Amino acid sequence: MKKKIPKFKNEKAERSFWAVHDSADHIDWSKAKKAVFPNLRPTLKSISLRLPKSMIDELRVLANKRDVPYQSLLKMFLAERIAKELRA
């Protein structure tokens, strides 16, 4: 039988508890269901990236052909390449 999960005063107390306790002692993970959160957006972080002007101009042309902002196209290109590298 699984242990009961205690009531927590606040999020800090809950974090402290789970930092030293195994969730498998309290939760039957074999009954877990996969959750989908379609409206969650990934956390974004701004970076500064220096690119040659000609590369940006070419990226803008490609983005214009696809009717997307050039920064979005750049993110798509990066995501595709990262996925490819991780598969290799």
C-alpha positions in Angstrom: 0.0 0.0 0.0 1.2 3.5 -0.9 2.0 6.1 1.7 -0.4 9.1 1.9 0.9 12.3 0.4 0.9 14.9 3.2 -0.8 18.3 3.0 1.6 21.1 2.4 1.5 24.6 3.9 3.0 26.1 0.7 5.0 25.3 -2.4 8.3 25.6 -0.7 7.3 23.0 1.9 6.2 20.7 -0.9 9.5 21.1 -2.8 11.4 20.4 0.4 9.4 17.2 0.9 9.9 15.8 -2.6 13.6 16.7 -2.6 14.1 13.9 0.0 11.2 11.5 -0.7 10.7 9.1 -3.6 7.4 9.7 -5.4 7.2 5.9 -6.1 6.5 5.4 -2.4 3.4 7.6 -2.6 2.1 7.2 -6.2 1.3 4.1 -8.3 3.0 5.2 -11.5 1.7 2.1 -13.3 -1.8 3.7 -13.3 -0.5 7.1 -14.5 -2.0 8.5 -17.7 -0.1 10.6 -20.2 -1.1 14.3 -19.9 -1.3 16.6 -22.8 -1.1 20.4 -22.3 -1.7 21.9 -25.8 -1.9 25.5 -24.6 1.5 25.5 -22.8 4.1 27.6 -24.4 7.8 26.9 -24.0 9.8 29.4 -21.9 11.6 31.7 -24.2 15.0 33.3 -23.6 16.3 36.1 -25.7 19.9 35.8 -27.0 22.1 38.1 -29.0 23.4 36.5 -32.2 25.7 38.2 -34.6 25.1 37.1 -38.2 26.5 38.4 -41.5 24.0 40.9 -43.1 24.0 38.7 -46.2 22.8 35.7 -44.2 20.0 37.7 -42.6 19.0 39.1 -46.0 18.9 35.5 -47.5 16.9 34.3 -44.5 14.4 37.2 -45.0 13.9 36.1 -48.6 13.3 32.5 -47.6 10.9 33.6 -44.9 9.1 35.9 -47.2 8.5 32.9 -49.7 7.0 31.0 -46.8 5.1 34.0 -45.5 6.6 33.7 -42.0 8.7 36.1 -40.0 12.4 35.5 -40.5 13.0 34.9 -36.8 10.4 32.2 -36.8 12.0 30.6 -39.8 15.4 30.7 -38.1 13.9 28.9 -35.1 12.4 26.2 -37.4 15.7 25.7 -39.1 17.5 25.4 -35.7 14.9 23.0 -34.4 15.2 20.8 -37.4 19.0 20.7 -37.2 19.0 20.0 -33.5 16.6 17.1 -34.0 18.8 15.7 -36.8 22.0 16.0 -34.7 20.3 14.3 -31.7 19.2 11.4 -33.9 22.8 10.9 -35.2 
